[in-house]
């Protein structure tokens, strides 16, 4: 159970450090672009990022329930960080900035 507790603790600390902020795309701006267009572009970038990271953690074969929990938490953190980076790259490629 130590791995699960450690993983949960790490996830909590990471969440506090990063602010646990979710976005709907309204915090991305581009000259003369309405908020609704930014939100649509964000949704498309988010979908692409989720598709690109769908297989993270699918090859894991933990031997115990504790390992499974730890792996799940770790994979979730990795997936979330990767998705965040992909969304930022996608939005910047579309010409958006975050103020």
Biopython code that builds the backbone (N, CA, C, O; Angstrom):
import numpy as np
from Bio.PDB.StructureBuilder import StructureBuilder

atoms = [
    (1, "UNK", "N", (0.812, -1.197, 0.000)),
    (1, "UNK", "CA", (0.000, 0.000, 0.000)),
    (1, "UNK", "C", (0.855, 1.260, 0.000)),
    (1, "UNK", "O", (0.345, 2.344, -0.284)),
    (2, "UNK", "N", (2.123, 1.145, 0.307)),
    (2, "UNK", "CA", (2.998, 2.305, 0.338)),
    (2, "UNK", "C", (3.071, 3.007, -1.011)),
    (2, "UNK", "O", (3.069, 4.237, -1.062)),
    (3, "UNK", "N", (3.137, 2.242, -2.114)),
    (3, "UNK", "CA", (3.194, 2.850, -3.443)),
    (3, "UNK", "C", (1.939, 3.653, -3.732)),
    (3, "UNK", "O", (2.017, 4.738, -4.307)),
    (4, "UNK", "N", (0.779, 3.132, -3.340)),
    (4, "UNK", "CA", (-0.480, 3.831, -3.582)),
    (4, "UNK", "C", (-0.540, 5.130, -2.783)),
    (4, "UNK", "O", (-0.942, 6.168, -3.308)),
    (5, "UNK", "N", (-0.146, 5.070, -1.530)),
    (5, "UNK", "CA", (-0.154, 6.269, -0.685)),
    (5, "UNK", "C", (0.847, 7.294, -1.222)),
    (5, "UNK", "O", (0.551, 8.486, -1.294)),
    (6, "UNK", "N", (2.017, 6.820, -1.591)),
    (6, "UNK", "CA", (3.033, 7.710, -2.143)),
    (6, "UNK", "C", (2.546, 8.343, -3.441)),
    (6, "UNK", "O", (2.720, 9.542, -3.658)),
    (7, "UNK", "N", (1.937, 7.534, -4.298)),
    (7, "UNK", "CA", (1.420, 8.055, -5.566)),
    (7, "UNK", "C", (0.321, 9.080, -5.361)),
    (7, "UNK", "O", (0.303, 10.118, -6.024)),
    (8, "UNK", "N", (-0.589, 8.796, -4.453)),
    (8, "UNK", "CA", (-1.678, 9.725, -4.162)),
    (8, "UNK", "C", (-1.138, 11.025, -3.567)),
    (8, "UNK", "O", (-1.615, 12.110, -3.901)),
    (9, "UNK", "N", (-0.165, 10.915, -2.707)),
    (9, "UNK", "CA", (0.455, 12.097, -2.120)),
    (9, "UNK", "C", (1.136, 12.935, -3.192)),
    (9, "UNK", "O", (0.989, 14.156, -3.229)),
    (10, "UNK", "N", (1.884, 12.264, -4.062)),
    (10, "UNK", "CA", (2.553, 12.962, -5.161)),
    (10, "UNK", "C", (1.541, 13.654, -6.065)),
    (10, "UNK", "O", (1.745, 14.798, -6.471)),
    (11, "UNK", "N", (0.454, 12.963, -6.377)),
    (11, "UNK", "CA", (-0.582, 13.549, -7.235)),
    (11, "UNK", "C", (-1.195, 14.782, -6.569)),
    (11, "UNK", "O", (-1.452, 15.790, -7.227)),
    (12, "UNK", "N", (-1.424, 14.690, -5.267)),
    (12, "UNK", "CA", (-1.982, 15.829, -4.552)),
    (12, "UNK", "C", (-1.054, 17.020, -4.538)),
    (12, "UNK", "O", (-1.485, 18.155, -4.745)),
    (13, "UNK", "N", (0.216, 16.769, -4.294)),
    (13, "UNK", "CA", (1.205, 17.848, -4.286)),
    (13, "UNK", "C", (1.330, 18.460, -5.678)),
    (13, "UNK", "O", (1.380, 19.681, -5.820)),
    (14, "UNK", "N", (1.381, 17.614, -6.698)),
    (14, "UNK", "CA", (1.468, 18.104, -8.069)),
    (14, "UNK", "C", (0.256, 18.959, -8.414)),
    (14, "UNK", "O", (0.376, 19.995, -9.068)),
    (15, "UNK", "N", (-0.887, 18.521, -7.973)),
    (15, "UNK", "CA", (-2.123, 19.267, -8.224)),
    (15, "UNK", "C", (-2.076, 20.638, -7.549)),
    (15, "UNK", "O", (-2.487, 21.637, -8.141)),
    (16, "UNK", "N", (-1.584, 20.687, -6.330)),
    (16, "UNK", "CA", (-1.476, 21.964, -5.629)),
    (16, "UNK", "C", (-0.465, 22.894, -6.301)),
    (16, "UNK", "O", (-0.693, 24.098, -6.417)),
    (17, "UNK", "N", (0.645, 22.322, -6.738)),
    (17, "UNK", "CA", (1.694, 23.125, -7.368)),
    (17, "UNK", "C", (1.221, 23.698, -8.697)),
    (17, "UNK", "O", (1.478, 24.863, -9.000)),
    (18, "UNK", "N", (0.533, 22.888, -9.488)),
    (18, "UNK", "CA", (0.088, 23.342, -10.806)),
    (18, "UNK", "C", (-1.210, 24.125, -10.744)),
    (18, "UNK", "O", (-1.594, 24.759, -11.726)),
    (19, "UNK", "N", (-1.884, 24.093, -9.619)),
    (19, "UNK", "CA", (-3.091, 24.877, -9.463)),
    (19, "UNK", "C", (-4.360, 24.129, -9.818)),
    (19, "UNK", "O", (-5.452, 24.667, -9.635)),
    (20, "UNK", "N", (-4.257, 22.924, -10.312)),
    (20, "UNK", "CA", (-5.424, 22.118, -10.673)),
    (20, "UNK", "C", (-6.416, 22.897, -11.521)),
    (20, "UNK", "O", (-7.626, 22.777, -11.332)),
    (21, "UNK", "N", (-5.927, 23.670, -12.422)),
    (21, "UNK", "CA", (-6.779, 24.521, -13.230)),
    (21, "UNK", "C", (-7.240, 23.782, -14.474)),
    (21, "UNK", "O", (-6.437, 23.207, -15.208)),
    (22, "UNK", "N", (-8.525, 23.809, -14.694)),
    (22, "UNK", "CA", (-9.048, 23.289, -15.944)),
    (22, "UNK", "C", (-9.474, 24.481, -16.784)),
    (22, "UNK", "O", (-9.800, 25.544, -16.255)),
    (23, "UNK", "N", (-9.469, 24.298, -18.075)),
    (23, "UNK", "CA", (-9.754, 25.417, -18.961)),
    (23, "UNK", "C", (-10.839, 25.033, -19.948)),
    (23, "UNK", "O", (-11.006, 23.863, -20.293)),
    (24, "UNK", "N", (-11.564, 26.027, -20.390)),
    (24, "UNK", "CA", (-12.527, 25.812, -21.461)),
    (24, "UNK", "C", (-12.070, 26.536, -22.728)),
    (24, "UNK", "O", (-12.801, 26.606, -23.716)),
    (25, "UNK", "N", (-10.852, 27.071, -22.684)),
    (25, "UNK", "CA", (-10.306, 27.768, -23.839)),
    (25, "UNK", "C", (-10.466, 29.269, -23.782)),
    (25, "UNK", "O", (-9.933, 29.979, -24.634)),
    (26, "UNK", "N", (-11.192, 29.768, -22.789)),
    (26, "UNK", "CA", (-11.438, 31.210, -22.719)),
    (26, "UNK", "C", (-10.221, 31.993, -22.254)),
    (26, "UNK", "O", (-10.214, 33.221, -22.331)),
    (27, "UNK", "N", (-9.186, 31.302, -21.772)),
    (27, "UNK", "CA", (-7.983, 32.004, -21.340)),
    (27, "UNK", "C", (-6.950, 32.104, -22.467)),
    (27, "UNK", "O", (-5.829, 32.557, -22.236)),
    (28, "UNK", "N", (-7.311, 31.691, -23.670)),
    (28, "UNK", "CA", (-6.447, 31.825, -24.844)),
    (28, "UNK", "C", (-6.973, 32.977, -25.690)),
    (28, "UNK", "O", (-8.176, 33.062, -25.937)),
    (29, "UNK", "N", (-6.099, 33.854, -26.132)),
    (29, "UNK", "CA", (-6.517, 35.008, -26.923)),
    (29, "UNK", "C", (-5.729, 35.095, -28.226)),
    (29, "UNK", "O", (-4.592, 34.637, -28.336)),
    (30, "UNK", "N", (-6.386, 35.700, -29.196)),
    (30, "UNK", "CA", (-5.783, 35.942, -30.499)),
    (30, "UNK", "C", (-6.473, 37.182, -31.057)),
    (30, "UNK", "O", (-7.690, 37.322, -30.938)),
    (31, "UNK", "N", (-5.714, 38.069, -31.654)),
    (31, "UNK", "CA", (-6.263, 39.327, -32.154)),
    (31, "UNK", "C", (-7.542, 39.117, -32.951)),
    (31, "UNK", "O", (-7.602, 38.283, -33.854)),
    (32, "UNK", "N", (-8.565, 39.894, -32.597)),
    (32, "UNK", "CA", (-9.831, 39.923, -33.332)),
    (32, "UNK", "C", (-10.564, 38.586, -33.384)),
    (32, "UNK", "O", (-11.461, 38.412, -34.210)),
    (33, "UNK", "N", (-10.208, 37.656, -32.535)),
    (33, "UNK", "CA", (-10.873, 36.353, -32.528)),
    (33, "UNK", "C", (-11.861, 36.306, -31.372)),
    (33, "UNK", "O", (-11.481, 36.537, -30.224)),
    (34, "UNK", "N", (-13.137, 36.007, -31.666)),
    (34, "UNK", "CA", (-14.121, 35.934, -30.577)),
    (34, "UNK", "C", (-13.835, 34.769, -29.629)),
    (34, "UNK", "O", (-13.214, 33.775, -30.005)),
    (35, "UNK", "N", (-14.300, 34.918, -28.404)),
    (35, "UNK", "CA", (-14.082, 33.897, -27.379)),
    (35, "UNK", "C", (-14.632, 32.546, -27.813)),
    (35, "UNK", "O", (-14.027, 31.512, -27.530)),
    (36, "UNK", "N", (-15.765, 32.544, -28.492)),
    (36, "UNK", "CA", (-16.373, 31.281, -28.917)),
    (36, "UNK", "C", (-15.469, 30.521, -29.893)),
    (36, "UNK", "O", (-15.414, 29.292, -29.859)),
    (37, "UNK", "N", (-14.766, 31.243, -30.754)),
    (37, "UNK", "CA", (-13.835, 30.600, -31.692)),
    (37, "UNK", "C", (-12.644, 30.019, -30.934)),
    (37, "UNK", "O", (-12.170, 28.931, -31.260)),
    (38, "UNK", "N", (-12.166, 30.735, -29.932)),
    (38, "UNK", "CA", (-11.052, 30.234, -29.120)),
    (38, "UNK", "C", (-11.475, 28.973, -28.379)),
    (38, "UNK", "O", (-10.702, 28.020, -28.277)),
    (39, "UNK", "N", (-12.696, 28.966, -27.864)),
    (39, "UNK", "CA", (-13.185, 27.791, -27.156)),
    (39, "UNK", "C", (-13.333, 26.594, -28.100)),
    (39, "UNK", "O", (-13.056, 25.458, -27.715)),
    (40, "UNK", "N", (-13.767, 26.849, -29.328)),
    (40, "UNK", "CA", (-13.891, 25.769, -30.309)),
    (40, "UNK", "C", (-12.517, 25.209, -30.673)),
    (40, "UNK", "O", (-12.327, 23.994, -30.732)),
    (41, "UNK", "N", (-11.560, 26.108, -30.916)),
    (41, "UNK", "CA", (-10.199, 25.664, -31.221)),
    (41, "UNK", "C", (-9.604, 24.888, -30.052)),
    (41, "UNK", "O", (-8.924, 23.882, -30.250)),
    (42, "UNK", "N", (-9.859, 25.354, -28.848)),
    (42, "UNK", "CA", (-9.369, 24.662, -27.657)),
    (42, "UNK", "C", (-9.964, 23.256, -27.571)),
    (42, "UNK", "O", (-9.254, 22.294, -27.279)),
    (43, "UNK", "N", (-11.259, 23.142, -27.824)),
    (43, "UNK", "CA", (-11.921, 21.837, -27.771)),
    (43, "UNK", "C", (-11.307, 20.882, -28.796)),
    (43, "UNK", "O", (-11.113, 19.701, -28.510)),
    (44, "UNK", "N", (-11.006, 21.392, -29.980)),
    (44, "UNK", "CA", (-10.376, 20.557, -31.004)),
    (44, "UNK", "C", (-8.966, 20.130, -30.583)),
    (44, "UNK", "O", (-8.583, 18.975, -30.770)),
    (45, "UNK", "N", (-8.204, 21.053, -30.023)),
    (45, "UNK", "CA", (-6.858, 20.727, -29.551)),
    (45, "UNK", "C", (-6.912, 19.714, -28.412)),
    (45, "UNK", "O", (-6.090, 18.800, -28.351)),
    (46, "UNK", "N", (-7.877, 19.877, -27.513)),
    (46, "UNK", "CA", (-8.029, 18.958, -26.389)),
    (46, "UNK", "C", (-8.382, 17.557, -26.898)),
    (46, "UNK", "O", (-7.844, 16.564, -26.409)),
    (47, "UNK", "N", (-9.271, 17.480, -27.864)),
    (47, "UNK", "CA", (-9.653, 16.191, -28.435)),
    (47, "UNK", "C", (-8.440, 15.503, -29.066)),
    (47, "UNK", "O", (-8.225, 14.306, -28.876)),
    (48, "UNK", "N", (-7.662, 16.267, -29.811)),
    (48, "UNK", "CA", (-6.465, 15.712, -30.449)),
    (48, "UNK", "C", (-5.466, 15.223, -29.398)),
    (48, "UNK", "O", (-4.861, 14.162, -29.556)),
    (49, "UNK", "N", (-5.297, 15.995, -28.335)),
    (49, "UNK", "CA", (-4.365, 15.614, -27.262)),
    (49, "UNK", "C", (-4.841, 14.343, -26.561)),
    (49, "UNK", "O", (-4.032, 13.468, -26.254)),
    (50, "UNK", "N", (-6.140, 14.232, -26.306)),
    (50, "UNK", "CA", (-6.679, 13.035, -25.665)),
    (50, "UNK", "C", (-6.507, 11.815, -26.558)),
    (50, "UNK", "O", (-6.198, 10.725, -26.076)),
    (51, "UNK", "N", (-6.705, 11.997, -27.848)),
    (51, "UNK", "CA", (-6.516, 10.892, -28.793)),
    (51, "UNK", "C", (-5.056, 10.451, -28.835)),
    (51, "UNK", "O", (-4.757, 9.258, -28.882)),
    (52, "UNK", "N", (-4.154, 11.426, -28.819)),
    (52, "UNK", "CA", (-2.718, 11.130, -28.908)),
    (52, "UNK", "C", (-2.185, 10.428, -27.671)),
    (52, "UNK", "O", (-1.178, 9.723, -27.746)),
    (53, "UNK", "N", (-2.840, 10.609, -26.540)),
    (53, "UNK", "CA", (-2.348, 10.025, -25.292)),
    (53, "UNK", "C", (-3.209, 8.861, -24.797)),
    (53, "UNK", "O", (-3.038, 8.397, -23.670)),
    (54, "UNK", "N", (-4.112, 8.401, -25.620)),
    (54, "UNK", "CA", (-5.058, 7.354, -25.194)),
    (54, "UNK", "C", (-4.379, 6.055, -24.789)),
    (54, "UNK", "O", (-4.921, 5.314, -23.970)),
    (55, "UNK", "N", (-3.220, 5.763, -25.336)),
    (55, "UNK", "CA", (-2.577, 4.482, -25.040)),
    (55, "UNK", "C", (-1.586, 4.523, -23.880)),
    (55, "UNK", "O", (-0.983, 3.501, -23.552)),
    (56, "UNK", "N", (-1.409, 5.676, -23.262)),
    (56, "UNK", "CA", (-0.495, 5.758, -22.124)),
    (56, "UNK", "C", (-1.014, 4.864, -21.005)),
    (56, "UNK", "O", (-2.151, 5.008, -20.555)),
    (57, "UNK", "N", (-0.175, 3.947, -20.568)),
    (57, "UNK", "CA", (-0.520, 3.054, -19.469)),
    (57, "UNK", "C", (-1.252, 1.784, -19.868)),
    (57, "UNK", "O", (-1.583, 0.978, -18.999)),
    (58, "UNK", "N", (-1.514, 1.580, -21.142)),
    (58, "UNK", "CA", (-2.276, 0.402, -21.546)),
    (58, "UNK", "C", (-1.439, -0.871, -21.605)),
    (58, "UNK", "O", (-1.999, -1.965, -21.682)),
    (59, "UNK", "N", (-0.128, -0.757, -21.572)),
    (59, "UNK", "CA", (0.728, -1.939, -21.639)),
    (59, "UNK", "C", (1.184, -2.407, -20.267)),
    (59, "UNK", "O", (2.018, -3.306, -20.165)),
    (60, "UNK", "N", (0.654, -1.817, -19.228)),
    (60, "UNK", "CA", (1.047, -2.159, -17.865)),
    (60, "UNK", "C", (0.338, -3.436, -17.407)),
    (60, "UNK", "O", (-0.853, -3.620, -17.659)),
    (61, "UNK", "N", (1.083, -4.311, -16.735)),
    (61, "UNK", "CA", (0.520, -5.542, -16.192)),
    (61, "UNK", "C", (0.971, -5.702, -14.744)),
    (61, "UNK", "O", (1.845, -6.516, -14.448)),
    (62, "UNK", "N", (0.365, -4.910, -13.831)),
    (62, "UNK", "CA", (0.786, -4.975, -12.428)),
    (62, "UNK", "C", (0.462, -6.333, -11.806)),
    (62, "UNK", "O", (-0.498, -7.003, -12.187)),
    (63, "UNK", "N", (1.288, -6.713, -10.845)),
    (63, "UNK", "CA", (1.128, -8.022, -10.204)),
    (63, "UNK", "C", (0.205, -7.971, -8.994)),
    (63, "UNK", "O", (-0.398, -8.981, -8.631)),
    (64, "UNK", "N", (0.089, -6.812, -8.371)),
    (64, "UNK", "CA", (-0.760, -6.691, -7.185)),
    (64, "UNK", "C", (-1.689, -5.496, -7.342)),
    (64, "UNK", "O", (-1.492, -4.639, -8.204)),
    (65, "UNK", "N", (-2.698, -5.463, -6.493)),
    (65, "UNK", "CA", (-3.646, -4.342, -6.507)),
    (65, "UNK", "C", (-2.929, -3.044, -6.166)),
    (65, "UNK", "O", (-3.233, -2.000, -6.743)),
    (66, "UNK", "N", (-1.990, -3.096, -5.247)),
    (66, "UNK", "CA", (-1.229, -1.908, -4.867)),
    (66, "UNK", "C", (-0.434, -1.378, -6.054)),
    (66, "UNK", "O", (-0.394, -0.173, -6.303)),
    (67, "UNK", "N", (0.198, -2.295, -6.782)),
    (67, "UNK", "CA", (0.932, -1.878, -7.977)),
    (67, "UNK", "C", (-0.006, -1.274, -9.009)),
    (67, "UNK", "O", (0.344, -0.298, -9.672)),
    (68, "UNK", "N", (-1.190, -1.846, -9.149)),
    (68, "UNK", "CA", (-2.165, -1.345, -10.114)),
    (68, "UNK", "C", (-2.601, 0.072, -9.765)),
    (68, "UNK", "O", (-2.723, 0.929, -10.640)),
    (69, "UNK", "N", (-2.832, 0.305, -8.494)),
    (69, "UNK", "CA", (-3.235, 1.649, -8.055)),
    (69, "UNK", "C", (-2.113, 2.646, -8.294)),
    (69, "UNK", "O", (-2.340, 3.733, -8.825)),
    (70, "UNK", "N", (-0.910, 2.272, -7.902)),
    (70, "UNK", "CA", (0.245, 3.150, -8.116)),
    (70, "UNK", "C", (0.479, 3.435, -9.591)),
    (70, "UNK", "O", (0.744, 4.572, -9.980)),
    (71, "UNK", "N", (0.378, 2.384, -10.414)),
    (71, "UNK", "CA", (0.554, 2.565, -11.857)),
    (71, "UNK", "C", (-0.531, 3.474, -12.431)),
    (71, "UNK", "O", (-0.257, 4.328, -13.273)),
    (72, "UNK", "N", (-1.757, 3.281, -11.967)),
    (72, "UNK", "CA", (-2.870, 4.095, -12.465)),
    (72, "UNK", "C", (-2.692, 5.567, -12.140)),
    (72, "UNK", "O", (-2.942, 6.435, -12.976)),
    (73, "UNK", "N", (-2.264, 5.835, -10.930)),
    (73, "UNK", "CA", (-2.034, 7.225, -10.531)),
    (73, "UNK", "C", (-0.889, 7.824, -11.333)),
    (73, "UNK", "O", (-0.994, 8.935, -11.852)),
    (74, "UNK", "N", (0.196, 7.082, -11.428)),
    (74, "UNK", "CA", (1.353, 7.565, -12.183)),
    (74, "UNK", "C", (1.022, 7.796, -13.648)),
    (74, "UNK", "O", (1.403, 8.813, -14.229)),
    (75, "UNK", "N", (0.306, 6.839, -14.242)),
    (75, "UNK", "CA", (-0.074, 6.985, -15.650)),
    (75, "UNK", "C", (-1.002, 8.181, -15.846)),
    (75, "UNK", "O", (-0.906, 8.890, -16.847)),
    (76, "UNK", "N", (-1.890, 8.398, -14.896)),
    (76, "UNK", "CA", (-2.800, 9.547, -14.985)),
    (76, "UNK", "C", (-2.052, 10.867, -14.943)),
    (76, "UNK", "O", (-2.387, 11.802, -15.670)),
    (77, "UNK", "N", (-1.049, 10.941, -14.100)),
    (77, "UNK", "CA", (-0.245, 12.161, -14.002)),
    (77, "UNK", "C", (0.514, 12.389, -15.300)),
    (77, "UNK", "O", (0.530, 13.501, -15.828)),
    (78, "UNK", "N", (1.141, 11.340, -15.812)),
    (78, "UNK", "CA", (1.893, 11.458, -17.062)),
    (78, "UNK", "C", (0.964, 11.863, -18.201)),
    (78, "UNK", "O", (1.299, 12.735, -19.002)),
    (79, "UNK", "N", (-0.198, 11.230, -18.269)),
    (79, "UNK", "CA", (-1.156, 11.531, -19.335)),
    (79, "UNK", "C", (-1.616, 12.985, -19.251)),
    (79, "UNK", "O", (-1.683, 13.674, -20.268)),
    (80, "UNK", "N", (-1.929, 13.447, -18.056)),
    (80, "UNK", "CA", (-2.386, 14.824, -17.880)),
    (80, "UNK", "C", (-1.327, 15.840, -18.267)),
    (80, "UNK", "O", (-1.630, 16.848, -18.906)),
    (81, "UNK", "N", (-0.089, 15.576, -17.883)),
    (81, "UNK", "CA", (0.998, 16.502, -18.216)),
    (81, "UNK", "C", (1.244, 16.515, -19.729)),
    (81, "UNK", "O", (1.464, 17.575, -20.316)),
    (82, "UNK", "N", (1.207, 15.353, -20.343)),
    (82, "UNK", "CA", (1.420, 15.259, -21.790)),
    (82, "UNK", "C", (0.287, 15.963, -22.545)),
    (82, "UNK", "O", (0.533, 16.686, -23.510)),
    (83, "UNK", "N", (-0.945, 15.748, -22.104)),
    (83, "UNK", "CA", (-2.083, 16.411, -22.746)),
    (83, "UNK", "C", (-1.979, 17.921, -22.630)),
    (83, "UNK", "O", (-2.250, 18.643, -23.590)),
    (84, "UNK", "N", (-1.593, 18.395, -21.469)),
    (84, "UNK", "CA", (-1.438, 19.832, -21.261)),
    (84, "UNK", "C", (-0.422, 20.430, -22.234)),
    (84, "UNK", "O", (-0.665, 21.474, -22.840)),
    (85, "UNK", "N", (0.712, 19.756, -22.373)),
    (85, "UNK", "CA", (1.740, 20.233, -23.307)),
    (85, "UNK", "C", (1.239, 20.213, -24.748)),
    (85, "UNK", "O", (1.484, 21.154, -25.503)),
    (86, "UNK", "N", (0.536, 19.143, -25.131)),
    (86, "UNK", "CA", (0.026, 19.045, -26.499)),
    (86, "UNK", "C", (-1.023, 20.113, -26.792)),
    (86, "UNK", "O", (-1.054, 20.671, -27.889)),
    (87, "UNK", "N", (-1.878, 20.397, -25.819)),
    (87, "UNK", "CA", (-2.897, 21.438, -26.006)),
    (87, "UNK", "C", (-2.232, 22.799, -26.172)),
    (87, "UNK", "O", (-2.602, 23.567, -27.060)),
    (88, "UNK", "N", (-1.262, 23.099, -25.330)),
    (88, "UNK", "CA", (-0.545, 24.375, -25.440)),
    (88, "UNK", "C", (0.132, 24.504, -26.793)),
    (88, "UNK", "O", (0.044, 25.552, -27.433)),
    (89, "UNK", "N", (0.804, 23.451, -27.236)),
    (89, "UNK", "CA", (1.472, 23.490, -28.540)),
    (89, "UNK", "C", (0.467, 23.698, -29.668)),
    (89, "UNK", "O", (0.718, 24.472, -30.592)),
    (90, "UNK", "N", (-0.654, 23.017, -29.595)),
    (90, "UNK", "CA", (-1.688, 23.128, -30.623)),
    (90, "UNK", "C", (-2.263, 24.540, -30.673)),
    (90, "UNK", "O", (-2.416, 25.115, -31.751)),
    (91, "UNK", "N", (-2.580, 25.095, -29.512)),
    (91, "UNK", "CA", (-3.162, 26.446, -29.476)),
    (91, "UNK", "C", (-2.148, 27.488, -29.963)),
    (91, "UNK", "O", (-2.513, 28.421, -30.678)),
    (92, "UNK", "N", (-0.900, 27.332, -29.586)),
    (92, "UNK", "CA", (0.125, 28.267, -30.058)),
    (92, "UNK", "C", (0.318, 28.144, -31.565)),
    (92, "UNK", "O", (0.551, 29.145, -32.244)),
    (93, "UNK", "N", (0.225, 26.932, -32.090)),
    (93, "UNK", "CA", (0.347, 26.725, -33.537)),
    (93, "UNK", "C", (-0.808, 27.389, -34.287)),
    (93, "UNK", "O", (-0.666, 27.739, -35.458)),
    (94, "UNK", "N", (-1.941, 27.561, -33.623)),
    (94, "UNK", "CA", (-3.100, 28.213, -34.221)),
    (94, "UNK", "C", (-3.042, 29.728, -34.027)),
    (94, "UNK", "O", (-3.936, 30.447, -34.471)),
    (95, "UNK", "N", (-1.999, 30.206, -33.370)),
    (95, "UNK", "CA", (-1.815, 31.640, -33.212)),
    (95, "UNK", "C", (-2.319, 32.244, -31.922)),
    (95, "UNK", "O", (-2.368, 33.468, -31.799)),
    (96, "UNK", "N", (-2.694, 31.426, -30.959)),
    (96, "UNK", "CA", (-3.217, 31.924, -29.681)),
    (96, "UNK", "C", (-2.083, 32.112, -28.672)),
    (96, "UNK", "O", (-1.022, 31.495, -28.770)),
    (97, "UNK", "N", (-2.347, 32.983, -27.704)),
    (97, "UNK", "CA", (-1.448, 33.228, -26.575)),
    (97, "UNK", "C", (-2.260, 33.237, -25.295)),
    (97, "UNK", "O", (-3.469, 33.467, -25.314)),
    (98, "UNK", "N", (-1.588, 32.984, -24.184)),
    (98, "UNK", "CA", (-2.233, 33.127, -22.880)),
    (98, "UNK", "C", (-1.684, 34.399, -22.237)),
    (98, "UNK", "O", (-0.473, 34.555, -22.081)),
    (99, "UNK", "N", (-2.594, 35.310, -21.863)),
    (99, "UNK", "CA", (-2.146, 36.570, -21.257)),
    (99, "UNK", "C", (-1.542, 36.361, -19.880)),
    (99, "UNK", "O", (-1.118, 37.323, -19.239)),
]
sb = StructureBuilder()
sb.init_structure("model")
sb.init_model(0)
sb.init_chain("A")
sb.init_seg("    ")
for serial, (resi, resn, name, xyz) in enumerate(atoms, 1):
    if name == "N":
        sb.init_residue(resn, " ", resi, " ")
    sb.init_atom(name, np.array(xyz, "f"), 0.0, 1.0, " ", f" {name:<3s}", serial, name[0])
structure = sb.get_structure()
